[in-house]
């Protein structure tokens, strides 16, 4: 009988001890971290920014439901990308725009100081009246031909009682709403704004420079000449029956001539029948203001180098789809007590709100993935999923998409769907990355 000798297995040439294996794994891990540190950091930061934004929107919704008053957030432009402006003071839509901070907002208190008079007669005016049209360097507001005007009533002409003064200039803003005698039509303030400013405060410019006088270029006679403040309004109706509401101030190129809200687009505005019967009588009024930062609200900065990319906000809308203010570069998201999103446009109609109903989309990315729009290309910004063309215009990070249903208030965070070479059948549609969310999928 053969007796087999048990031999203790020795250490082979290709074998590793547990300690050596752990050392190898550690080395591989360190090399991997070093190779992908930037990408991983960008992805983690974008994910954290998405969670922070989502928490802020939920907090605003809860505050609105608890108080019964609208609350929201205001996105503030990123200082690393200075805002570029056109000659009329509005934001240049061909330049990159992004936000890196936000602040809580709520509706401002109503304003009702003094009395007003509805006016159909321009009457005497000093040099500088009616005021320079903000979208033109040479034209004035189309008054009295097309736009409505309401003016301060310093004295009641029937009782000779002096009224408290108003304080509209540099206090009331374009986009605020005004109602006469507490009922009837809400009119929208559209001017004057001789000196363009990001907050769009109404003003008639600098005394002695833009107009004669010390307070206003509009004068009225009550025993002596008195300077009176004034506001230009639109009525929120389609007065000429062409299918557009207040097309002279709606943020849309209605006549397709490449210009937005030029003088040629204006329609003849009109007072309501009831109010048209009481011209020159002193009337009470109330102005409902656009949202303002909440008292004690502190700006919140997104993590690390992440931003909310707003580029092409008014053209092809290839990144975020939000209602950006054309003069400040800010975007107000206001949520009502029922959880729905309330339009915050400065115009009298929400038709100009640049997001596809009923969704708002926040495109969160690394600051290094913000590019100048290429006006000669379609799409104008680098496409998610495309290979690097070699000119540095390629997305290297992993963006996140926070989407909010404007009707239900539902909020979700996803990763955008690529429309690059792997999905060429999408036809390079800029709306493709948002389609999964809008159609109910993830």
Secondary structure, 3 states (H helix, E strand, C coil): CCCCCCCCCCCCCCCCCHHHHHHHHHHHHHHHHHHHHHHHHHHHHHHHHHHHHHHHHHHHHHHHHHHCCCEEEEEEECCCCCCCECCCCCECCCCCCEEEEEEEEECCCCECCCCEEEECCCCCECCCCCCECCCCCCCECCCCCCCEEEEECCECCCCCCECCCCCCCCCCECCCEEEECCCCCEEEEEECECCCCCCCECECCCECCCECCCCCCEEEECCCEEECCEEEEECCCCCCCCCCCCHHHCCCCCCCCCCCCCHHHCCCCCCCHHHHCCCCCCECEEEECCCEECCCCCCEECCCCEEEECCCCCCCCCCCECCECCCCCCEEEEECCCCCEECCCCCCCHHHCCCCCCEEEEEEEEHHHCCCCCCCCCCCCCCCCCCCCCCCCCCCCCCEEEEEECCCCCEEEECCCCCCHHHHHHCCCCCHHHHHHHCCCC
